Amino acid sequence: MNIVSNLFNPIVCAGYVMAFYLLSHRRFEILVFLIWFIFLSVFLTFMKSLIQQARPYWMDIADVKML
């Protein structure tokens, strides 16, 4: 799982897109996507730090019946 996390890290993905930018003829579309991607990465990081709540967890049906 650590390999997948490192491969799809936002900074690494931005590097992939930058490589496509340098090799492609559709530079404007790729540049717009890269700007949008960076904006969303920063915005989601900000929102996660703002909310700071744990993810919800599933309750087992046996636990619910005991309540």
Secondary structure, DSSP 8 states (H G I E B T S, - for coil): -HHHHHHT-HHHHHHHHHHHHHH-S-HHHHHHHHHHHHHHHHHHHHHHHHH---------HHHHHH-
